[in-house]
Amino acid sequence: MTGTDGINLDAYIRNIPDFPKPGIQFKDITPLLADPGAFRAAIDRLTEPFAGRQVDGIAAAEARGFLLAAPMALALGVGLVPIRKAGKLPFTTVHAEYALEYGTDRLEMHSDALEPGKRILVVDDVLATGGTMQACCDLVRNAGAEVVACAFLMELGFLGGRAKLEPTEIVSVLSY
């Protein structure tokens, strides 16, 4: 038990209606990030299921995933592999494309970021439709590494993203 166990993280998630477009209710994590106790509680709750398990590294999706994954990597004593949008990494990359409601997008990772056989936890802030995380997992697996699990601060269950990731273990701190 830590001093952060009693913190209601949901109270630190701000709902922004009609962002980025009409009909979407955006879940804003900036109030959580601004409060050290809530931020610590979120990291503790994301990390706890993996304490004592073999995790060799964390891969994270740009950009809010980085905010959670970096302190998680430090807590678990492992390195961090950034997965970024196309054209943002300076070295040779490998890529995965994924579908959006209005087209496709592309994520990239350095070609030497992962060694075959390594056990990787993949992290992002929110699981929505699952496309971004599916692409991240594809990058990890195509490098010959194993996806231990996918971890999210929030899951928007009504969007069905979990189904795209099955049978991968999914950990979500908050569910909507």
Sequence and secondary structure as in RCSB ss.txt:
>XXXX:A:sequence
MTGTDGINLDAYIRNIPDFPKPGIQFKDITPLLADPGAFRAAIDRLTEPFAGRQVDGIAAAEARGFLLAAPMALA
LGVGLVPIRKAGKLPFTTVHAEYALEYGTDRLEMHSDALEPGKRILVVDDVLATGGTMQACCDLVRNAGAEVVAC
AFLMELGFLGGRAKLEPTEIVSVLSY
>XXXX:A:secstr
  TTTT  GGGG EEEET SSTT EEEE HHHHH HHHHHHHHHHHHGGGTTS   EEEEETTHHHHHHHHHHHH
HT EEEEEEETT  SS EEEEEEEETTEEEEEEEETTS  TT EEEEEEEEESSSHHHHHHHHHHHHTT EEEEE
EEEEE GGG HHHHHTTS EEEEEE 
